[in-house]
Amino acid sequence: MSRSLLRIPARRKLYARRLTLLAALAPLLLLLTPSPAQAAPPTPPSAATARSYLAALTVKTEGSLTGYSRDLFPHWITQSGTCNTREVVLKRDGTNVVTDSACYPTSGSWYSPYDGATWYAASDVDIDHVVPLSEAWRSGAAGWTTSKRQAFANDLTHAQLIAVTDDVNSAKGDKDPDAWLPPRTSYRCMYARMWVWVKYAWGLSLESSEKSALSSILNAC
């Protein structure tokens, strides 16, 4: 009998061992495989950069709400074709979103990072202004032109708009981070980075209690 024929059983055993090893590793490989990225607003700066932005912001007592109206922050404006800002964000932040001829989402799903809930109807989702309009008014926007306030209310460049559960958005209201944070604690670092980025980009001030809350979050990121 030739030497090559003697080697065949050994090779088969080695091949069998490899298959057994691969089968054993399969669950681990699945865990290590990254899941598809979740649609989201523009990524804010890192926590370290956000801390430097936070240090640069002006700290002062919030202004009055006298004269404030949401109408002074015109939204949702047309972005392209028949699509307004809300519809653009719904499509951006959703998965497998299908829209009709008027750009309204007729199907799809939306994951709310604030609370970890997933919704399958656009009516269950709000577009949150990360820095609320009334908060912006008290922090400097009262002195802006209506045109600038419109740009702020429809800002797609920074992490100012995000699709979230409507009830969670209602619970947030116009509170700043020393009074409200996303119930999903793992998202709070991201939320603080978003908040600071928006205030820094738009030159808005903040209160000392607001700065303290943001500083604590960013230091723990």
JOPE-V186324 format. One record per backbone hydrogen bond with DSSP energy under -1.0 kcal/mol. CO is the residue of the C=O (numbers start at 1). NH is the residue of the N-H. E is the energy in kcal/mol with one decimal. If there is no record, write none. Layout:
CO & NH & E
CO & NH & E
This chain:
2 & 6 & -1.3
3 & 7 & -1.2
7 & 11 & -2.2
8 & 12 & -2.4
9 & 13 & -2.2
10 & 14 & -2.1
11 & 15 & -2.5
12 & 16 & -2.4
13 & 17 & -2.2
14 & 18 & -2.0
15 & 19 & -2.1
16 & 20 & -2.3
17 & 21 & -2.4
18 & 22 & -2.5
19 & 23 & -2.3
20 & 24 & -1.9
21 & 25 & -2.0
22 & 26 & -1.2
25 & 29 & -2.6
26 & 30 & -2.0
27 & 31 & -1.7
28 & 32 & -1.9
29 & 33 & -1.0
46 & 50 & -2.8
47 & 51 & -2.2
48 & 52 & -1.5
49 & 53 & -2.3
50 & 54 & -2.8
51 & 55 & -2.0
58 & 206 & -2.2
65 & 68 & -2.7
69 & 72 & -1.8
70 & 73 & -2.0
77 & 85 & -1.7
80 & 83 & -2.6
83 & 79 & -3.3
83 & 80 & -1.5
84 & 88 & -2.2
85 & 89 & -2.3
86 & 90 & -2.4
87 & 91 & -2.0
88 & 92 & -2.5
89 & 93 & -3.1
95 & 109 & -1.6
98 & 106 & -3.2
98 & 107 & -1.4
100 & 103 & -2.1
104 & 100 & -2.1
107 & 98 & -2.2
109 & 95 & -2.5
110 & 119 & -2.7
112 & 116 & -2.7
114 & 184 & -2.6
117 & 112 & -3.4
119 & 110 & -2.8
121 & 124 & -2.0
122 & 125 & -1.6
124 & 166 & -2.0
126 & 164 & -2.7
128 & 162 & -1.4
132 & 136 & -2.4
133 & 137 & -2.2
134 & 138 & -2.0
136 & 141 & -2.9
137 & 142 & -1.3
138 & 63 & -2.7
139 & 205 & -2.3
140 & 143 & -1.5
141 & 144 & -1.7
145 & 149 & -2.2
146 & 150 & -2.2
147 & 151 & -1.9
148 & 152 & -2.1
149 & 153 & -2.3
150 & 154 & -1.1
152 & 155 & -1.3
158 & 160 & -1.9
160 & 130 & -2.8
162 & 128 & -2.9
164 & 126 & -3.0
165 & 169 & -2.2
166 & 170 & -2.1
167 & 171 & -2.0
168 & 172 & -1.9
169 & 173 & -2.2
172 & 175 & -2.1
176 & 179 & -2.6
176 & 180 & -1.6
183 & 185 & -1.1
184 & 187 & -2.1
185 & 188 & -1.5
187 & 191 & -2.4
188 & 192 & -2.5
189 & 193 & -2.2
190 & 194 & -2.4
191 & 195 & -2.7
192 & 196 & -2.5
193 & 197 & -2.1
194 & 198 & -2.3
195 & 199 & -2.3
196 & 200 & -2.6
197 & 201 & -2.8
198 & 202 & -1.9
199 & 204 & -2.4
206 & 60 & -2.0
207 & 211 & -2.4
208 & 212 & -2.4
209 & 213 & -2.0
210 & 214 & -2.4
211 & 215 & -2.7
212 & 216 & -2.1
213 & 217 & -1.9
214 & 218 & -2.8
215 & 219 & -2.3
